[in-house]
Amino acid sequence: MDWGSIAERAGFANARAAQAHWEVALSSDSLASGADITVQDFILLGEMNRRALP
């Protein structure tokens, strides 16, 4: 994956931050229950969070 591009699109400070957040998302309880997340979902969530912040 191109973490630099993902970071830019999702609003993370850098590629390392995007990758760390992705790893947390993959290990979350919601995913353990069978939910599935795609890179596109991850980017959209990042974009929504960025818009919600003042």
PQR file of N, CA, C, O and H, with PARSE charges and radii, in Angstrom:
ATOM      1  N   MET A   1       0.842  -1.188   0.000 -0.4000 1.5000
ATOM      2  CA  MET A   1       0.000   0.000   0.000 -0.0000 2.0000
ATOM      3  C   MET A   1       0.882   1.245   0.000  0.5500 1.7000
ATOM      4  O   MET A   1       1.987   1.235   0.543 -0.5500 1.4000
ATOM      5  N   ASP A   2       0.399   2.283  -0.594 -0.4000 1.5000
ATOM      6  CA  ASP A   2       1.110   3.558  -0.627 -0.0000 2.0000
ATOM      7  C   ASP A   2       0.645   4.381   0.573  0.5500 1.7000
ATOM      8  O   ASP A   2      -0.310   5.152   0.475 -0.5500 1.4000
ATOM      9  H   ASP A   2      -0.499   2.292  -1.035  0.4000 1.0000
ATOM     10  N   TRP A   3       1.324   4.212   1.695 -0.4000 1.5000
ATOM     11  CA  TRP A   3       0.896   4.868   2.930 -0.0000 2.0000
ATOM     12  C   TRP A   3       0.992   6.387   2.845  0.5500 1.7000
ATOM     13  O   TRP A   3       0.216   7.090   3.493 -0.5500 1.4000
ATOM     14  H   TRP A   3       2.099   3.586   1.775  0.4000 1.0000
ATOM     15  N   GLY A   4       1.927   6.899   2.060 -0.4000 1.5000
ATOM     16  CA  GLY A   4       2.024   8.346   1.890 -0.0000 2.0000
ATOM     17  C   GLY A   4       0.774   8.920   1.243  0.5500 1.7000
ATOM     18  O   GLY A   4       0.256   9.948   1.679 -0.5500 1.4000
ATOM     19  H   GLY A   4       2.557   6.328   1.534  0.4000 1.0000
ATOM     20  N   SER A   5       0.291   8.253   0.204 -0.4000 1.5000
ATOM     21  CA  SER A   5      -0.927   8.689  -0.478 -0.0000 2.0000
ATOM     22  C   SER A   5      -2.144   8.538   0.435  0.5500 1.7000
ATOM     23  O   SER A   5      -3.003   9.418   0.488 -0.5500 1.4000
ATOM     24  H   SER A   5       0.712   7.417  -0.150  0.4000 1.0000
ATOM     25  N   ILE A   6      -2.207   7.428   1.144 -0.4000 1.5000
ATOM     26  CA  ILE A   6      -3.317   7.205   2.073 -0.0000 2.0000
ATOM     27  C   ILE A   6      -3.310   8.273   3.161  0.5500 1.7000
ATOM     28  O   ILE A   6      -4.358   8.814   3.515 -0.5500 1.4000
ATOM     29  H   ILE A   6      -1.509   6.714   1.102  0.4000 1.0000
ATOM     30  N   ALA A   7      -2.127   8.574   3.690 -0.4000 1.5000
ATOM     31  CA  ALA A   7      -2.015   9.594   4.736 -0.0000 2.0000
ATOM     32  C   ALA A   7      -2.508  10.946   4.241  0.5500 1.7000
ATOM     33  O   ALA A   7      -3.237  11.649   4.940 -0.5500 1.4000
ATOM     34  H   ALA A   7      -1.275   8.135   3.403  0.4000 1.0000
ATOM     35  N   GLU A   8      -2.106  11.296   3.041 -0.4000 1.5000
ATOM     36  CA  GLU A   8      -2.516  12.585   2.468 -0.0000 2.0000
ATOM     37  C   GLU A   8      -4.031  12.644   2.284  0.5500 1.7000
ATOM     38  O   GLU A   8      -4.663  13.637   2.642 -0.5500 1.4000
ATOM     39  H   GLU A   8      -1.514  10.725   2.473  0.4000 1.0000
ATOM     40  N   ARG A   9      -4.606  11.592   1.730 -0.4000 1.5000
ATOM     41  CA  ARG A   9      -6.048  11.582   1.449 -0.0000 2.0000
ATOM     42  C   ARG A   9      -6.886  11.497   2.723  0.5500 1.7000
ATOM     43  O   ARG A   9      -7.970  12.075   2.790 -0.5500 1.4000
ATOM     44  H   ARG A   9      -4.092  10.785   1.439  0.4000 1.0000
ATOM     45  N   ALA A  10      -6.392  10.781   3.734 -0.4000 1.5000
ATOM     46  CA  ALA A  10      -7.168  10.591   4.951 -0.0000 2.0000
ATOM     47  C   ALA A  10      -6.866  11.654   6.004  0.5500 1.7000
ATOM     48  O   ALA A  10      -7.552  11.718   7.024 -0.5500 1.4000
ATOM     49  H   ALA A  10      -5.511  10.312   3.680  0.4000 1.0000
ATOM     50  N   GLY A  11      -5.863  12.478   5.779 -0.4000 1.5000
ATOM     51  CA  GLY A  11      -5.583  13.575   6.690 -0.0000 2.0000
ATOM     52  C   GLY A  11      -4.638  13.239   7.826  0.5500 1.7000
ATOM     53  O   GLY A  11      -4.629  13.932   8.844 -0.5500 1.4000
ATOM     54  H   GLY A  11      -5.306  12.426   4.950  0.4000 1.0000
ATOM     55  N   PHE A  12      -3.841  12.189   7.675 -0.4000 1.5000
ATOM     56  CA  PHE A  12      -2.853  11.869   8.703 -0.0000 2.0000
ATOM     57  C   PHE A  12      -1.593  12.685   8.472  0.5500 1.7000
ATOM     58  O   PHE A  12      -1.332  13.147   7.362 -0.5500 1.4000
ATOM     59  H   PHE A  12      -3.848  11.626   6.849  0.4000 1.0000
ATOM     60  N   ALA A  13      -0.809  12.859   9.543 -0.4000 1.5000
ATOM     61  CA  ALA A  13       0.392  13.688   9.466 -0.0000 2.0000
ATOM     62  C   ALA A  13       1.439  13.105   8.516  0.5500 1.7000
ATOM     63  O   ALA A  13       2.157  13.845   7.844 -0.5500 1.4000
ATOM     64  H   ALA A  13      -1.021  12.484  10.445  0.4000 1.0000
ATOM     65  N   ASN A  14       1.519  11.782   8.465 -0.4000 1.5000
ATOM     66  CA  ASN A  14       2.519  11.138   7.619 -0.0000 2.0000
ATOM     67  C   ASN A  14       2.155   9.669   7.397  0.5500 1.7000
ATOM     68  O   ASN A  14       1.173   9.165   7.942 -0.5500 1.4000
ATOM     69  H   ASN A  14       0.935  11.180   9.011  0.4000 1.0000
ATOM     70  N   ALA A  15       2.967   9.005   6.590 -0.4000 1.5000
ATOM     71  CA  ALA A  15       2.706   7.607   6.247 -0.0000 2.0000
ATOM     72  C   ALA A  15       2.739   6.708   7.469  0.5500 1.7000
ATOM     73  O   ALA A  15       1.924   5.793   7.588 -0.5500 1.4000
ATOM     74  H   ALA A  15       3.765   9.414   6.148  0.4000 1.0000
ATOM     75  N   ARG A  16       3.663   6.955   8.371 -0.4000 1.5000
ATOM     76  CA  ARG A  16       3.778   6.125   9.572 -0.0000 2.0000
ATOM     77  C   ARG A  16       2.519   6.231  10.439  0.5500 1.7000
ATOM     78  O   ARG A  16       2.056   5.228  10.983 -0.5500 1.4000
ATOM     79  H   ARG A  16       4.325   7.698   8.274  0.4000 1.0000
ATOM     80  N   ALA A  17       1.971   7.429  10.567 -0.4000 1.5000
ATOM     81  CA  ALA A  17       0.746   7.607  11.359 -0.0000 2.0000
ATOM     82  C   ALA A  17      -0.428   6.881  10.696  0.5500 1.7000
ATOM     83  O   ALA A  17      -1.232   6.249  11.380 -0.5500 1.4000
ATOM     84  H   ALA A  17       2.347   8.243  10.125  0.4000 1.0000
ATOM     85  N   ALA A  18      -0.526   6.970   9.382 -0.4000 1.5000
ATOM     86  CA  ALA A  18      -1.610   6.277   8.681 -0.0000 2.0000
ATOM     87  C   ALA A  18      -1.509   4.774   8.872  0.5500 1.7000
ATOM     88  O   ALA A  18      -2.513   4.108   9.122 -0.5500 1.4000
ATOM     89  H   ALA A  18       0.128   7.484   8.826  0.4000 1.0000
ATOM     90  N   GLN A  19      -0.300   4.237   8.756 -0.4000 1.5000
ATOM     91  CA  GLN A  19      -0.121   2.799   8.902 -0.0000 2.0000
ATOM     92  C   GLN A  19      -0.434   2.354  10.327  0.5500 1.7000
ATOM     93  O   GLN A  19      -1.042   1.301  10.521 -0.5500 1.4000
ATOM     94  H   GLN A  19       0.516   4.778   8.553  0.4000 1.0000
ATOM     95  N   ALA A  20      -0.033   3.132  11.321 -0.4000 1.5000
ATOM     96  CA  ALA A  20      -0.324   2.791  12.715 -0.0000 2.0000
ATOM     97  C   ALA A  20      -1.831   2.788  12.969  0.5500 1.7000
ATOM     98  O   ALA A  20      -2.346   1.888  13.633 -0.5500 1.4000
ATOM     99  H   ALA A  20       0.461   3.987  11.164  0.4000 1.0000
ATOM    100  N   HIS A  21      -2.532   3.781  12.450 -0.4000 1.5000
ATOM    101  CA  HIS A  21      -3.988   3.825  12.621 -0.0000 2.0000
ATOM    102  C   HIS A  21      -4.668   2.656  11.902  0.5500 1.7000
ATOM    103  O   HIS A  21      -5.648   2.102  12.400 -0.5500 1.4000
ATOM    104  H   HIS A  21      -2.113   4.513  11.911  0.4000 1.0000
ATOM    105  N   TRP A  22      -4.150   2.291  10.745 -0.4000 1.5000
ATOM    106  CA  TRP A  22      -4.696   1.145  10.000 -0.0000 2.0000
ATOM    107  C   TRP A  22      -4.555  -0.125  10.836  0.5500 1.7000
ATOM    108  O   TRP A  22      -5.495  -0.914  10.928 -0.5500 1.4000
ATOM    109  H   TRP A  22      -3.354   2.742  10.340  0.4000 1.0000
ATOM    110  N   GLU A  23      -3.388  -0.326  11.445 -0.4000 1.5000
ATOM    111  CA  GLU A  23      -3.163  -1.525  12.260 -0.0000 2.0000
ATOM    112  C   GLU A  23      -4.105  -1.562  13.458  0.5500 1.7000
ATOM    113  O   GLU A  23      -4.593  -2.631  13.826 -0.5500 1.4000
ATOM    114  H   GLU A  23      -2.624   0.315  11.370  0.4000 1.0000
ATOM    115  N   VAL A  24      -4.364  -0.411  14.067 -0.4000 1.5000
ATOM    116  CA  VAL A  24      -5.322  -0.355  15.169 -0.0000 2.0000
ATOM    117  C   VAL A  24      -6.721  -0.678  14.669  0.5500 1.7000
ATOM    118  O   VAL A  24      -7.464  -1.413  15.319 -0.5500 1.4000
ATOM    119  H   VAL A  24      -3.967   0.457  13.768  0.4000 1.0000
ATOM    120  N   ALA A  25      -7.080  -0.128  13.513 -0.4000 1.5000
ATOM    121  CA  ALA A  25      -8.413  -0.406  12.961 -0.0000 2.0000
ATOM    122  C   ALA A  25      -8.591  -1.890  12.689  0.5500 1.7000
ATOM    123  O   ALA A  25      -9.660  -2.444  12.944 -0.5500 1.4000
ATOM    124  H   ALA A  25      -6.476   0.470  12.985  0.4000 1.0000
ATOM    125  N   LEU A  26      -7.564  -2.532  12.180 -0.4000 1.5000
ATOM    126  CA  LEU A  26      -7.659  -3.962  11.880 -0.0000 2.0000
ATOM    127  C   LEU A  26      -7.773  -4.817  13.133  0.5500 1.7000
ATOM    128  O   LEU A  26      -8.335  -5.912  13.088 -0.5500 1.4000
ATOM    129  H   LEU A  26      -6.695  -2.083  11.973  0.4000 1.0000
ATOM    130  N   SER A  27      -7.244  -4.329  14.249 -0.4000 1.5000
ATOM    131  CA  SER A  27      -7.277  -5.120  15.466 -0.0000 2.0000
ATOM    132  C   SER A  27      -8.447  -4.751  16.381  0.5500 1.7000
ATOM    133  O   SER A  27      -8.559  -5.282  17.486 -0.5500 1.4000
ATOM    134  H   SER A  27      -6.788  -3.440  14.286  0.4000 1.0000
ATOM    135  N   SER A  28      -9.315  -3.848  15.929 -0.4000 1.5000
ATOM    136  CA  SER A  28     -10.422  -3.391  16.764 -0.0000 2.0000
ATOM    137  C   SER A  28     -11.446  -4.487  17.002  0.5500 1.7000
ATOM    138  O   SER A  28     -11.527  -5.451  16.240 -0.5500 1.4000
ATOM    139  H   SER A  28      -9.224  -3.417  15.031  0.4000 1.0000
ATOM    140  N   ASP A  29     -12.213  -4.337  18.045 -0.4000 1.5000
ATOM    141  CA  ASP A  29     -13.243  -5.312  18.402 -0.0000 2.0000
ATOM    142  C   ASP A  29     -14.295  -5.461  17.308  0.5500 1.7000
ATOM    143  O   ASP A  29     -14.808  -6.559  17.093 -0.5500 1.4000
ATOM    144  H   ASP A  29     -12.147  -3.555  18.664  0.4000 1.0000
ATOM    145  N   SER A  30     -14.623  -4.372  16.615 -0.4000 1.5000
ATOM    146  CA  SER A  30     -15.650  -4.462  15.574 -0.0000 2.0000
ATOM    147  C   SER A  30     -15.203  -5.393  14.454  0.5500 1.7000
ATOM    148  O   SER A  30     -16.025  -6.106  13.878 -0.5500 1.4000
ATOM    149  H   SER A  30     -14.206  -3.480  16.790  0.4000 1.0000
ATOM    150  N   LEU A  31     -13.931  -5.395  14.143 -0.4000 1.5000
ATOM    151  CA  LEU A  31     -13.440  -6.285  13.104 -0.0000 2.0000
ATOM    152  C   LEU A  31     -13.358  -7.717  13.598  0.5500 1.7000
ATOM    153  O   LEU A  31     -13.529  -8.660  12.826 -0.5500 1.4000
ATOM    154  H   LEU A  31     -13.263  -4.816  14.610  0.4000 1.0000
ATOM    155  N   ALA A  32     -13.099  -7.874  14.884 -0.4000 1.5000
ATOM    156  CA  ALA A  32     -13.038  -9.215  15.451 -0.0000 2.0000
ATOM    157  C   ALA A  32     -14.404  -9.890  15.379  0.5500 1.7000
ATOM    158  O   ALA A  32     -14.494 -11.118  15.354 -0.5500 1.4000
ATOM    159  H   ALA A  32     -12.960  -7.108  15.511  0.4000 1.0000
ATOM    160  N   SER A  33     -15.458  -9.091  15.345 -0.4000 1.5000
ATOM    161  CA  SER A  33     -16.801  -9.662  15.280 -0.0000 2.0000
ATOM    162  C   SER A  33     -17.235  -9.981  13.852  0.5500 1.7000
ATOM    163  O   SER A  33     -18.372 -10.396  13.626 -0.5500 1.4000
ATOM    164  H   SER A  33     -15.385  -8.094  15.365  0.4000 1.0000
ATOM    165  N   GLY A  34     -16.342  -9.792  12.897 -0.4000 1.5000
ATOM    166  CA  GLY A  34     -16.658 -10.161  11.521 -0.0000 2.0000
ATOM    167  C   GLY A  34     -16.836  -8.990  10.579  0.5500 1.7000
ATOM    168  O   GLY A  34     -17.056  -9.192   9.385 -0.5500 1.4000
ATOM    169  H   GLY A  34     -15.419  -9.455  13.080  0.4000 1.0000
ATOM    170  N   ALA A  35     -16.746  -7.769  11.085 -0.4000 1.5000
ATOM    171  CA  ALA A  35     -16.845  -6.601  10.212 -0.0000 2.0000
ATOM    172  C   ALA A  35     -15.624  -6.575   9.294  0.5500 1.7000
ATOM    173  O   ALA A  35     -14.599  -7.183   9.602 -0.5500 1.4000
ATOM    174  H   ALA A  35     -16.567  -7.605  12.055  0.4000 1.0000
ATOM    175  N   ASP A  36     -15.733  -5.886   8.193 -0.4000 1.5000
ATOM    176  CA  ASP A  36     -14.640  -5.835   7.236 -0.0000 2.0000
ATOM    177  C   ASP A  36     -14.370  -4.371   6.912  0.5500 1.7000
ATOM    178  O   ASP A  36     -15.306  -3.581   6.792 -0.5500 1.4000
ATOM    179  H   ASP A  36     -16.565  -5.393   7.943  0.4000 1.0000
ATOM    180  N   ILE A  37     -13.097  -4.004   6.771 -0.4000 1.5000
ATOM    181  CA  ILE A  37     -12.741  -2.635   6.414 -0.0000 2.0000
ATOM    182  C   ILE A  37     -11.814  -2.681   5.204  0.5500 1.7000
ATOM    183  O   ILE A  37     -10.926  -3.528   5.102 -0.5500 1.4000
ATOM    184  H   ILE A  37     -12.337  -4.646   6.869  0.4000 1.0000
ATOM    185  N   THR A  38     -12.048  -1.754   4.303 -0.4000 1.5000
ATOM    186  CA  THR A  38     -11.188  -1.639   3.132 -0.0000 2.0000
ATOM    187  C   THR A  38     -10.364  -0.364   3.262  0.5500 1.7000
ATOM    188  O   THR A  38     -10.641   0.481   4.113 -0.5500 1.4000
ATOM    189  H   THR A  38     -12.770  -1.067   4.385  0.4000 1.0000
ATOM    190  N   VAL A  39      -9.363  -0.234   2.421 -0.4000 1.5000
ATOM    191  CA  VAL A  39      -8.562   0.983   2.423 -0.0000 2.0000
ATOM    192  C   VAL A  39      -9.448   2.180   2.096  0.5500 1.7000
ATOM    193  O   VAL A  39      -9.280   3.253   2.674 -0.5500 1.4000
ATOM    194  H   VAL A  39      -9.138  -0.921   1.729  0.4000 1.0000
ATOM    195  N   GLN A  40     -10.385   2.002   1.178 -0.4000 1.5000
ATOM    196  CA  GLN A  40     -11.290   3.108   0.828 -0.0000 2.0000
ATOM    197  C   GLN A  40     -12.129   3.518   2.036  0.5500 1.7000
ATOM    198  O   GLN A  40     -12.322   4.710   2.273 -0.5500 1.4000
ATOM    199  H   GLN A  40     -10.521   1.129   0.708  0.4000 1.0000
ATOM    200  N   ASP A  41     -12.630   2.546   2.803 -0.4000 1.5000
ATOM    201  CA  ASP A  41     -13.371   2.863   4.027 -0.0000 2.0000
ATOM    202  C   ASP A  41     -12.501   3.666   4.980  0.5500 1.7000
ATOM    203  O   ASP A  41     -12.943   4.654   5.566 -0.5500 1.4000
ATOM    204  H   ASP A  41     -12.473   1.578   2.610  0.4000 1.0000
ATOM    205  N   PHE A  42     -11.268   3.229   5.125 -0.4000 1.5000
ATOM    206  CA  PHE A  42     -10.314   3.877   6.024 -0.0000 2.0000
ATOM    207  C   PHE A  42     -10.069   5.325   5.611  0.5500 1.7000
ATOM    208  O   PHE A  42     -10.046   6.219   6.457 -0.5500 1.4000
ATOM    209  H   PHE A  42     -10.909   2.426   4.649  0.4000 1.0000
ATOM    210  N   ILE A  43      -9.888   5.555   4.325 -0.4000 1.5000
ATOM    211  CA  ILE A  43      -9.679   6.909   3.818 -0.0000 2.0000
ATOM    212  C   ILE A  43     -10.922   7.764   4.052  0.5500 1.7000
ATOM    213  O   ILE A  43     -10.811   8.914   4.479 -0.5500 1.4000
ATOM    214  H   ILE A  43      -9.906   4.828   3.638  0.4000 1.0000
ATOM    215  N   LEU A  44     -12.095   7.218   3.779 -0.4000 1.5000
ATOM    216  CA  LEU A  44     -13.331   7.977   3.989 -0.0000 2.0000
ATOM    217  C   LEU A  44     -13.523   8.337   5.459  0.5500 1.7000
ATOM    218  O   LEU A  44     -13.937   9.452   5.775 -0.5500 1.4000
ATOM    219  H   LEU A  44     -12.186   6.285   3.432  0.4000 1.0000
ATOM    220  N   LEU A  45     -13.226   7.410   6.350 -0.4000 1.5000
ATOM    221  CA  LEU A  45     -13.331   7.718   7.784 -0.0000 2.0000
ATOM    222  C   LEU A  45     -12.367   8.827   8.175  0.5500 1.7000
ATOM    223  O   LEU A  45     -12.721   9.717   8.948 -0.5500 1.4000
ATOM    224  H   LEU A  45     -12.890   6.504   6.094  0.4000 1.0000
ATOM    225  N   GLY A  46     -11.159   8.777   7.650 -0.4000 1.5000
ATOM    226  CA  GLY A  46     -10.187   9.835   7.919 -0.0000 2.0000
ATOM    227  C   GLY A  46     -10.660  11.178   7.415  0.5500 1.7000
ATOM    228  O   GLY A  46     -10.521  12.189   8.104 -0.5500 1.4000
ATOM    229  H   GLY A  46     -10.871   8.053   7.022  0.4000 1.0000
ATOM    230  N   GLU A  47     -11.225  11.199   6.201 -0.4000 1.5000
ATOM    231  CA  GLU A  47     -11.745  12.443   5.639 -0.0000 2.0000
ATOM    232  C   GLU A  47     -12.901  12.986   6.479  0.5500 1.7000
ATOM    233  O   GLU A  47     -12.979  14.191   6.717 -0.5500 1.4000
ATOM    234  H   GLU A  47     -11.338  10.378   5.641  0.4000 1.0000
ATOM    235  N   MET A  48     -13.789  12.116   6.924 -0.4000 1.5000
ATOM    236  CA  MET A  48     -14.918  12.556   7.762 -0.0000 2.0000
ATOM    237  C   MET A  48     -14.414  13.104   9.089  0.5500 1.7000
ATOM    238  O   MET A  48     -14.910  14.127   9.561 -0.5500 1.4000
ATOM    239  H   MET A  48     -13.726  11.137   6.731  0.4000 1.0000
ATOM    240  N   ASN A  49     -13.448  12.446   9.692 -0.4000 1.5000
ATOM    241  CA  ASN A  49     -12.897  12.934  10.956 -0.0000 2.0000
ATOM    242  C   ASN A  49     -12.231  14.284  10.783  0.5500 1.7000
ATOM    243  O   ASN A  49     -12.370  15.162  11.636 -0.5500 1.4000
ATOM    244  H   ASN A  49     -13.045  11.615   9.308  0.4000 1.0000
ATOM    245  N   ARG A  50     -11.514  14.456   9.692 -0.4000 1.5000
ATOM    246  CA  ARG A  50     -10.833  15.731   9.442 -0.0000 2.0000
ATOM    247  C   ARG A  50     -11.838  16.858   9.294  0.5500 1.7000
ATOM    248  O   ARG A  50     -11.605  17.958   9.795 -0.5500 1.4000
ATOM    249  H   ARG A  50     -11.402  13.743   9.000  0.4000 1.0000
ATOM    250  N   ARG A  51     -12.950  16.608   8.617 -0.4000 1.5000
ATOM    251  CA  ARG A  51     -13.982  17.639   8.435 -0.0000 2.0000
ATOM    252  C   ARG A  51     -14.698  17.969   9.738  0.5500 1.7000
ATOM    253  O   ARG A  51     -15.157  19.094   9.933 -0.5500 1.4000
ATOM    254  H   ARG A  51     -13.139  15.714   8.210  0.4000 1.0000
ATOM    255  N   ALA A  52     -14.791  16.985  10.628 -0.4000 1.5000
ATOM    256  CA  ALA A  52     -15.521  17.177  11.881 -0.0000 2.0000
ATOM    257  C   ALA A  52     -14.718  17.983  12.894  0.5500 1.7000
ATOM    258  O   ALA A  52     -15.292  18.585  13.801 -0.5500 1.4000
ATOM    259  H   ALA A  52     -14.418  16.071  10.470  0.4000 1.0000
ATOM    260  N   LEU A  53     -13.401  18.000  12.749 -0.4000 1.5000
ATOM    261  CA  LEU A  53     -12.559  18.733  13.698 -0.0000 2.0000
ATOM    262  C   LEU A  53     -12.584  20.220  13.386  0.5500 1.7000
ATOM    263  O   LEU A  53     -12.625  20.621  12.223 -0.5500 1.4000
ATOM    264  H   LEU A  53     -12.934  17.511  12.012  0.4000 1.0000
ATOM    265  N   PRO A  54     -12.560  21.037  14.437 -0.5600 1.5000
ATOM    266  CA  PRO A  54     -12.555  22.492  14.210  0.2800 2.0000
ATOM    267  C   PRO A  54     -11.270  22.980  13.594  0.5500 1.7000
ATOM    268  O   PRO A  54     -11.120  24.176  13.346 -0.5500 1.4000
TER
END
